[in-house]
Amino acid sequence: ADELFVSRSTLSSDFKKIREKFKPYHLKIESKANKGVYVMGQERDKRRFIMDYFIDSGFINTMHSYVDNELLNQKISFEELTIIVLDECREGGLKLSDFVIQNLVIHIALAIRRITEGFQISKVSEDELVLRGLAERQIAENILKRVSNSTGIHFPIEEIDYITLHLVSKGHGNACHISEVLQEQMRQELIDSIDQVNPTVKNDFQLIEGLLAHLSTMFIRLQGRVVMENPLTSEIRAKYNDMYELAEHVVKNMPTFSAYTLTPNEIAYIALHFMAAKERYKEQRKYNVLVICATGYGSAQMLKSRIENELGNLVSITDVIGYYEINDEKLKGIDFIVSSIDLSNLIFNIPVFTVSVFLNDDELKDIKQGISHLNTSLAKIEDRQSELSVSDVFDDYFSEDYFFLLSDASKEEVLQILANSISVNENEQFEKRLLDMMKQREAMSSIVFGKNIAVPHPLKAVGSKHHFAVAIVKNGVKWDKQYPSIKIVFLMSMSIHDNDGLPELTSAIVDLVDNPKLQERMLTCQSFDEFKKIFLTI
């Protein structure tokens, strides 16, 4: 109290509040004479509390600054950790939502920090030993082996079991992780419970199988005390409370779950299955649409069903994928993208509509208006609501200092020149991270638009300031086998703070792709001023 300059009563009151926060996690505060105050409890429960209180409460929004500098202690970058998780999950054929991938990476980052500080998780229970024979176990082992190679940290077997539990309990549902007897028992309980509220729904095979797969992994989560966050809970309860109450009623009437207390997050995930079933209707075809959703299988199906229900006479959904699954193959033959994730940091040569998973009336109106403006060549849809023009924001992004006229250069040389030019006033790691993140972005899908133009850009913002660096290469750059002579390169670097005007500039670049005559004029310009005059005519 003396060190903090507060009264003992204030400190006692604060400790009382802390004890209340610890209660749900089975943690206690103990004082030891001449040693201080300690948090007592299982390491697993301590990590749950750290995740919920310090990290999940807005942590994702400040991940860029906090994870790299604090949580990982510079032993491994957040990007490298994410790549390891993605690589091994893909290699093992394990499909996780973007939201779960982010949380899993944070769990591993937290484990690195805790192990470094001497804290290790306790042994798994007998119920969890069965996980050691699963495919997810090998994936967890591979992930931690690579992390160990990068950090020099040894992960005990209990840490592998802990990550396995998260992989199993947060995957897209797999009833084979529970016994056949329990699976059949759960199926019958589910059908009986649904029969009480709506007898016709129990014959919906897709609903029953989807729910059974979800409830199976939920059962594993409840056993292992693994928390599953749901970013849609508040919106579901506010706008679709009838579906939320239906989900709550159905699960409460299932004896298998009578011993557990379900959180609103878990109930909301179950509600998504009923919401998707309610929206489902016969598929009709026209425009090919790719749906991108980050928050999980149930919400992805919800968005898919909403699109099919409201736009079924206009569109055909070719696939529903997560952010990390975007690649050239997925984009092949696609007319436009509907995404619940903000993709403004990525450039595509097809229209992108950003929506909520519930696809509200205003969003539907925007999509319908956009479809009406799609011409036969599927040119980009202009954002008619924008108050900014290209001329308003040009000087904020482009500069003579970032403009280069080259005769000959390799792809690597061009990228190095452009990246170096915008590194002024950035931290010493900026250039390397920018080049690394551009490689990751290009690995997802091509950043070449037309035969002459490339727009390299990072997977996410890495700089404090936004820039466009430009290279016009007279004799062309061999970008890859498919594009042997790229002549105009726009290197886009977004800001981690704000990017006002960026959509207007990227729209102009996409329009330039469809204007060969303007490209020819741009290739003949001899100065930055000439380039600017031509660009502002787009």
DACORQUI-V209365 format. One record per run of one state. SS is the DSSP state (2 for helix, 1 for strand, 0 for the rest). FROM is the first residue (numbers start at 1). TO is the last residue. If there is no record, write none. Layout:
# DACORQUI-V209365
((SS;FROM;TO) (SS;FROM;TO))
This chain:
# DACORQUI-V209365
((0;1;7) (2;8;23) (0;24;27) (1;28;32) (0;33;35) (1;36;40) (0;41;42) (2;43;55) (0;56;59) (2;60;71) (0;72;77) (2;78;91) (0;92;97) (2;98;116) (0;117;125) (2;126;133) (0;134;134) (2;135;151) (0;152;156) (2;157;169) (0;170;174) (2;175;177) (0;178;179) (2;180;197) (0;198;200) (2;201;203) (0;204;204) (2;205;224) (0;225;232) (2;233;239) (0;240;240) (2;241;252) (0;253;254) (2;255;257) (0;258;263) (2;264;279) (0;280;286) (1;287;292) (0;293;296) (2;297;311) (0;312;314) (1;315;321) (0;322;322) (2;323;325) (0;326;327) (2;328;331) (0;332;335) (1;336;339) (0;340;350) (1;351;354) (0;355;360) (2;361;372) (0;373;389) (2;390;397) (0;398;399) (2;400;402) (1;403;406) (0;407;410) (2;411;421) (0;422;429) (2;430;444) (0;445;447) (1;448;449) (0;450;452) (1;453;454) (0;455;456) (1;457;457) (0;458;462) (1;463;463) (0;464;466) (1;467;477) (0;478;485) (1;486;493) (0;494;494) (1;495;495) (0;496;501) (2;502;513) (0;514;515) (2;516;523) (0;524;527) (2;528;535) (0;536;538))
